[in-house]
Amino acid sequence: MAVIVQKLRKVLPSDIERGIKYFALLSCLNDLRLTRMQTQVLAYTSCRGTITSHSARTEFVEMFDSSFASLENTKGILVKRGWLVRSQGKYKVNPAISINFSDDIVMQIILNVEGGRK
């Protein structure tokens, strides 16, 4: 069985942009169908720690040229899906998928053939 190794490197201008790419890749590979706004909310919340405070929501709305209503709708969807959780009165990214985007990220993707090769 042959193994193909392909290395890709992408330099991004900020931790939030890295987070957006990370969540977009998770969505694509796992057929999660996250929207651009959902990836933005997850990345921003992961980098900031929470999206609960008024200052965090205001910063998000200005940064992504959005509205408070769109942000709240998106936040509600992510809570229902379990991607955002409420902890000590604050909305945070579920710890199972939260990573530190200020560190280098190395992802290993293994795509197997279902049932093995024939």
Backbone as CSV, one residue per row, in Angstrom:
resi,resn,N_x,N_y,N_z,CA_x,CA_y,CA_z,C_x,C_y,C_z
1,MET,0.842,-1.177,0.000,0.000,0.000,0.000,0.892,1.247,0.000
2,ALA,0.648,2.140,-0.919,1.406,3.384,-1.026,0.783,4.444,-0.125
3,VAL,1.629,5.269,0.429,1.178,6.394,1.239,1.674,7.663,0.562
4,ILE,0.766,8.571,0.346,1.119,9.845,-0.267,1.248,10.888,0.839
5,VAL,2.381,11.566,0.883,2.607,12.626,1.853,2.655,13.934,1.094
6,GLN,1.820,14.849,1.508,1.781,16.161,0.870,1.811,17.210,1.968
7,LYS,2.766,18.101,1.904,2.872,19.158,2.903,2.433,20.477,2.286
8,LEU,1.585,21.156,3.001,1.116,22.464,2.578,1.407,23.461,3.696
9,ARG,1.729,24.661,3.348,1.965,25.702,4.358,1.209,26.946,3.925
10,LYS,0.492,27.512,4.863,-0.270,28.726,4.598,0.038,29.710,5.715
11,VAL,0.538,30.865,5.371,0.821,31.908,6.349,-0.373,32.853,6.349
12,LEU,-0.922,33.080,7.538,-2.105,33.924,7.671,-1.786,35.104,8.583
13,PRO,-2.462,36.236,8.370,-2.102,37.474,9.071,-2.481,37.540,10.552
14,SER,-3.384,36.683,11.008,-3.812,36.794,12.409,-4.283,35.437,12.931
15,ASP,-4.365,35.348,14.254,-4.872,34.128,14.889,-6.312,33.862,14.472
16,ILE,-7.099,34.919,14.342,-8.505,34.744,13.957,-8.598,34.178,12.546
17,GLU,-7.771,34.653,11.636,-7.768,34.112,10.266,-7.348,32.638,10.275
18,ARG,-6.402,32.284,11.132,-6.000,30.881,11.265,-7.164,30.055,11.784
19,GLY,-7.892,30.603,12.744,-9.057,29.913,13.283,-10.137,29.703,12.243
20,ILE,-10.363,30.707,11.414,-11.364,30.587,10.350,-10.985,29.458,9.402
21,LYS,-9.713,29.407,9.000,-9.257,28.322,8.105,-9.397,26.965,8.782
22,TYR,-9.043,26.888,10.060,-9.126,25.638,10.806,-10.566,25.122,10.846
23,PHE,-11.505,25.973,11.248,-12.892,25.534,11.347,-13.499,25.265,9.969
24,ALA,-13.062,25.994,8.951,-13.532,25.720,7.591,-13.056,24.343,7.125
25,LEU,-11.803,23.997,7.442,-11.291,22.665,7.093,-12.043,21.573,7.840
26,LEU,-12.278,21.769,9.140,-13.062,20.795,9.901,-14.439,20.601,9.279
27,SER,-15.042,21.706,8.902,-16.373,21.649,8.307,-16.367,20.886,6.990
28,CYS,-15.391,21.195,6.149,-15.300,20.562,4.832,-15.042,19.066,4.952
29,LEU,-14.078,18.690,5.759,-13.693,17.281,5.870,-14.748,16.428,6.561
30,ASN,-15.548,17.042,7.418,-16.542,16.290,8.181,-17.978,16.575,7.750
31,ASP,-18.143,17.224,6.613,-19.474,17.558,6.081,-20.359,18.240,7.122
32,LEU,-19.796,19.206,7.843,-20.536,19.905,8.888,-21.393,21.047,8.355
33,ARG,-21.073,21.504,7.176,-21.816,22.581,6.518,-21.865,23.863,7.351
34,LEU,-20.736,24.208,7.947,-20.651,25.471,8.666,-20.629,26.615,7.662
35,THR,-21.380,27.662,7.949,-21.368,28.838,7.086,-20.128,29.672,7.396
36,ARG,-19.855,30.624,6.536,-18.714,31.527,6.770,-18.882,32.251,8.105
37,MET,-20.085,32.723,8.376,-20.358,33.434,9.631,-20.126,32.507,10.835
38,GLN,-20.521,31.260,10.726,-20.325,30.311,11.820,-18.836,30.073,12.072
39,THR,-18.043,29.953,11.015,-16.599,29.778,11.195,-15.986,31.036,11.807
40,GLN,-16.475,32.192,11.422,-15.981,33.441,11.982,-16.287,33.525,13.484
41,VAL,-17.512,33.170,13.863,-17.899,33.211,15.277,-17.054,32.229,16.080
42,LEU,-16.868,31.023,15.577,-16.064,30.029,16.284,-14.610,30.490,16.432
43,ALA,-14.038,31.006,15.355,-12.644,31.454,15.396,-12.484,32.638,16.344
44,TYR,-13.361,33.615,16.242,-13.277,34.796,17.094,-13.441,34.404,18.566
45,THR,-14.439,33.589,18.846,-14.708,33.167,20.223,-13.552,32.352,20.772
46,SER,-12.988,31.486,19.958,-11.860,30.672,20.387,-10.660,31.550,20.724
47,CYS,-10.403,32.561,19.913,-9.254,33.449,20.144,-9.493,34.385,21.325
48,ARG,-10.691,34.889,21.459,-11.004,35.863,22.525,-11.348,35.175,23.835
49,GLY,-11.814,33.937,23.772,-12.189,33.206,24.971,-13.688,33.140,25.197
50,THR,-14.395,34.183,24.801,-15.855,34.222,24.938,-16.426,35.259,23.979
51,ILE,-17.714,35.137,23.740,-18.410,36.120,22.908,-19.592,36.703,23.674
52,THR,-19.557,36.584,24.993,-20.688,36.974,25.827,-20.773,38.479,26.071
53,SER,-19.660,39.107,26.353,-19.694,40.518,26.745,-20.118,41.418,25.585
54,HIS,-20.660,42.566,25.955,-21.084,43.531,24.937,-19.888,44.004,24.116
55,SER,-18.733,44.187,24.771,-17.549,44.648,24.037,-17.081,43.601,23.024
56,ALA,-17.170,42.321,23.384,-16.779,41.254,22.449,-17.724,41.216,21.260
57,ARG,-19.023,41.321,21.522,-20.003,41.289,20.436,-19.851,42.514,19.534
58,THR,-19.609,43.671,20.127,-19.410,44.898,19.343,-18.173,44.778,18.460
59,GLU,-17.084,44.269,19.040,-15.849,44.091,18.266,-16.074,43.122,17.104
60,PHE,-16.789,42.018,17.355,-17.068,41.045,16.299,-17.867,41.699,15.172
61,VAL,-18.931,42.395,15.524,-19.809,43.031,14.531,-19.015,44.014,13.672
62,GLU,-18.140,44.785,14.293,-17.324,45.747,13.534,-16.274,45.040,12.693
63,MET,-15.634,44.029,13.250,-14.557,43.318,12.557,-15.057,42.597,11.305
64,PHE,-16.260,42.013,11.393,-16.767,41.200,10.290,-17.925,41.860,9.550
65,ASP,-18.122,43.161,9.796,-19.168,43.925,9.109,-20.502,43.181,9.157
66,SER,-20.906,42.833,10.370,-22.113,42.050,10.597,-23.116,42.882,11.390
67,SER,-24.105,42.216,11.941,-25.084,42.884,12.799,-25.227,42.064,14.077
68,PHE,-25.739,42.716,15.119,-25.958,42.001,16.375,-26.979,40.879,16.186
69,ALA,-27.998,41.126,15.378,-29.028,40.105,15.150,-28.429,38.867,14.473
70,SER,-27.616,39.073,13.457,-26.974,37.940,12.771,-26.055,37.184,13.718
71,LEU,-25.325,37.918,14.528,-24.431,37.288,15.492,-25.222,36.441,16.484
72,GLU,-26.300,36.980,17.010,-27.107,36.235,17.992,-27.754,35.001,17.364
73,ASN,-28.240,35.129,16.123,-28.816,33.974,15.425,-27.763,32.884,15.225
74,THR,-26.590,33.291,14.793,-25.502,32.341,14.558,-25.068,31.697,15.863
75,LYS,-24.958,32.497,16.903,-24.580,31.969,18.220,-25.599,30.918,18.670
76,GLY,-26.881,31.193,18.477,-27.927,30.235,18.856,-27.812,28.919,18.106
77,ILE,-27.519,28.986,16.825,-27.344,27.777,16.011,-26.145,26.971,16.523
78,LEU,-25.043,27.652,16.813,-23.843,26.964,17.275,-24.037,26.347,18.657
79,VAL,-24.840,26.977,19.491,-25.155,26.403,20.803,-25.994,25.138,20.621
80,LYS,-26.992,25.198,19.749,-27.841,24.018,19.505,-27.034,22.850,18.962
81,ARG,-26.035,23.137,18.151,-25.202,22.083,17.570,-24.095,21.606,18.515
82,GLY,-23.931,22.297,19.636,-22.932,21.894,20.615,-21.539,22.443,20.378
83,TRP,-21.388,23.317,19.410,-20.084,23.902,19.108,-19.734,24.996,20.110
84,LEU,-20.736,25.753,20.536,-20.565,26.724,21.616,-21.263,26.174,22.842
85,VAL,-20.654,26.360,24.002,-21.243,25.899,25.255,-21.234,27.056,26.251
86,ARG,-22.153,26.986,27.185,-22.208,28.008,28.229,-21.479,27.465,29.448
87,SER,-20.485,28.203,29.899,-19.677,27.800,31.039,-19.499,29.003,31.952
88,GLN,-19.933,28.874,33.186,-19.844,29.953,34.165,-20.464,31.242,33.629
89,GLY,-21.604,31.096,32.959,-22.339,32.252,32.452,-21.801,32.856,31.177
90,LYS,-20.784,32.238,30.578,-20.180,32.773,29.349,-20.240,31.735,28.243
91,TYR,-20.460,32.224,27.020,-20.437,31.337,25.855,-19.007,31.192,25.373
92,LYS,-18.571,29.926,25.268,-17.215,29.602,24.842,-17.278,28.491,23.804
93,VAL,-16.198,28.333,23.053,-16.101,27.216,22.117,-15.984,25.937,22.933
94,ASN,-16.700,24.917,22.506,-16.658,23.624,23.180,-15.194,23.205,23.352
95,PRO,-14.775,22.893,24.585,-13.365,22.529,24.819,-12.868,21.368,23.960
96,ALA,-13.750,20.514,23.486,-13.333,19.381,22.656,-12.772,19.832,21.308
97,ILE,-13.131,21.044,20.864,-12.656,21.526,19.556,-11.886,22.836,19.651
98,SER,-11.689,23.328,20.847,-11.001,24.600,21.037,-9.496,24.376,21.093
99,ILE,-8.767,25.132,20.282,-7.302,25.050,20.310,-6.735,26.468,20.374
100,ASN,-5.454,26.561,20.662,-4.769,27.848,20.744,-4.244,28.207,19.355
101,PHE,-4.830,29.204,18.733,-4.438,29.568,17.372,-3.190,30.435,17.310
102,SER,-2.617,30.792,18.471,-1.363,31.539,18.438,-0.169,30.589,18.284
103,ASP,-0.403,29.287,18.509,0.634,28.275,18.284,0.578,27.796,16.831
104,ASP,1.690,27.228,16.356,1.672,26.597,15.037,0.708,25.419,15.076
105,ILE,0.030,25.191,13.977,-0.939,24.101,13.887,-0.471,23.126,12.821
106,VAL,-0.366,21.867,13.194,-0.030,20.808,12.249,-1.202,19.844,12.255
107,MET,-1.805,19.646,11.105,-2.944,18.740,10.998,-2.529,17.530,10.175
108,GLN,-2.921,16.363,10.620,-2.696,15.149,9.853,-4.054,14.660,9.401
109,ILE,-4.214,14.512,8.097,-5.483,14.072,7.524,-5.245,12.732,6.855
110,ILE,-5.961,11.729,7.313,-5.839,10.397,6.717,-7.170,10.076,6.048
111,LEU,-7.148,9.877,4.765,-8.337,9.538,3.998,-8.213,8.080,3.556
112,ASN,-8.986,7.227,4.170,-8.961,5.790,3.860,-10.116,5.435,2.932
113,VAL,-9.939,4.355,2.217,-10.999,3.796,1.412,-11.879,2.951,2.333
114,GLU,-13.175,3.175,2.298,-14.092,2.414,3.156,-13.994,0.929,2.809
115,GLY,-13.858,0.081,3.824,-13.769,-1.348,3.609,-12.391,-1.820,3.163
116,GLY,-11.443,-0.923,3.044,-10.084,-1.297,2.651,-9.924,-1.410,1.149
117,ARG,-8.716,-1.561,0.713,-8.404,-1.681,-0.731,-8.734,-3.065,-1.240
118,LYS,-9.116,-3.136,-2.496,-9.406,-4.426,-3.143,-8.518,-4.621,-4.328
